[in-house]
Amino acid sequence: MPSPSSPSHWSVSYGIVGSGEGWVGWMGLIKVGWEFIEREMTKYGP
């Protein structure tokens, strides 16, 4: 799975956002971002 900072990931994400279903793309980005934050907090949490 590509990292969030990889160019291919962003081009795919923005391609979805730029399409007619843009809001679906943004919801996907938010979901991916939130899961990443939760993973990081779990990793460094108590």
Beta strands, then each sheet from edge to edge (+ up, - down):
end
